[in-house]
Amino acid sequence: METLLSDLEPPRDRVFDAIEQLRLPSVAVLTGDVHSSWAYDLPRRPYDAYDPGTGRGSVAVELAGTSVTSPSN
C-alpha cells in the first residue's frame, strides 16, 4: 500500500501546485462511476495542516457520483 500512495504523490502534488500557483479560490474535482456517492475535502497535508471540522487547509473538494449511463435494477 505504501508504494501505491508514494506513486500517487507526484501527480497529486502537481495538481495542488497548479491550484495554488493560479490562486484558484474554489476548485471541485468531479469523479464518478464508482457505484457510490461521496464528497471529500482535498488537503495537501491531511495529517498536519488540515482541520476536518472546518475544512481549513483544504485546497479543493472532490465529489464522486454513481454512473449516469448504467441502468439500475
LOGU-727073 format. One record per residue: residue in three letters; x negated, y, z of N, C-alpha, C, CB in turn. Coordinates in steps of 0.1 Angstrom, whole numbers, plus 5000, padded with zeros to 4 digits. Glycine has a CB too. Example, Ala and Ser with C-alpha at 12.3 -4.5 7.8 and 13.67 -1.06 7.14 Angstrom:
ALA486849435078487749555078486849675078488749555090 SER487249785071486349895071487150005079485949945057 
END
This chain:
MET499249885000500050005000499150135000500950005012 GLU498050125007497150235008496650274994496050215017 THR496350174985495850204972496950274964495450074965 LEU498150224964499250294957499450434961500650214959 LEU499450464974499550604978498450694974499750614993 SER497150634974496050714970496050744955494750644975 ASP496550644947496650664933497650774930497150534926 LEU498650804938499650904936499251044940500950864942 GLU498251054948497851184954497351284943496751164963 PRO496451244933496051344923497251404915495051284914 PRO498151324910499251384902500151464911500051284894 ARG500351424923501251494933500651624936501451414945 ASP499351624938498651754941498651854929497151724945 ARG498551804917498651884905500051954905498351804893 VAL501051884908502451934907502552044918503551824910 PHE502052014930502152114941501252234938501652054954 ASP500052214932499252324928499952414918497952274922 ALA500652364908501352444898502452524905501852354887 ILE503152454913504252524920503752644928505052434930 GLU502652624935502152734944501452844935501152674953 GLN500752804925500052904916501052984909499152834906 LEU502152934905503153004898504153084907503952914889 ARG503953054920504753124931506253104928504453274931 LEU506552984925507952944922508752944936508152814915 PRO509753024937510453034950511352914953511253154951 SER511952854943512852744946512652634935514352794945 VAL512252514939511952404930512752284934510452374929 ALA513452224924514152104926513651994916515652114925 VAL513251884921512851774913513951674912511551704919 LEU514451644900515551554898515051424893516551614888 THR515551314900515251184896516551104897514151114906 GLY516450984891517750904891517550764887518650974882 ASP518650704886518850564882518150464892518250534868 VAL518250504904517650414915518750344923516850504924 HIS520050354918521150284924521450324938520950134924 SER521050454941521350514954521150664952520350464966 SER521750744961521650884961521050934973523050954958 TRP520151034972519551094984518851224981518550994990 ALA518451294991517651424989516551425000518651544990 TYR515451474996514251485005513551615003513251365003 ASP513051675014512051785012510751725007511851855026 LEU510051804999508651764994507651855000508651764979 PRO507151815012506051895018504651845013506051885033 ARG503751945011502451905007501751825018501552025003 ARG501851865030501251795041502351745051500151885048 PRO502951635049504051595057503751565071504751475050 TYR502551535075502251495088501651605097501251385088 ASP501251725091500651825099501151965097499251825098 ALA501851995086502252135083503752135079501352195073 TYR504552045083505952035079506852015091506151915069 ASP507952095091508852085102510152025096509152225109 PRO510551905099511751845093512951905098511751695095 GLY512951965109514152035115514552155107513952065129 THR513552235102513852355095513452345080513052465101 GLY512652245076512152245062510952325060513252285053 ARG510552395070509352485068508152395064509052565081 GLY507452445054506252365049506652285037505752275060 SER507852275033508352205021508052295009509752165022 VAL507452234998507152304986508352294976505952244980 ALA509152184977510252164968511252074975509752114954 VAL512352044968513251944972513451834961514652004976 GLU513551714965513751604955515251554956512751494956 LEU515951554945517351504945517351374936518351614940 ALA517851264942517951144934519351104933517151034940 GLY519751064921521151024919521150884912521851124910 THR522350834912522550704906522650714891523950634911 SER522650604884522750604869524050674864522650464864 VAL523950744854525150814848525650734836524850954845 THR524850634831525250564819525750424821524150574809 SER525350364833525750224836527150224841524750164846 PRO527950124836529250104841529250054856530150014832 SER530150094864530250044877531449944878530350154888 ASN531349844885532349744886532949744900531949604882 
END
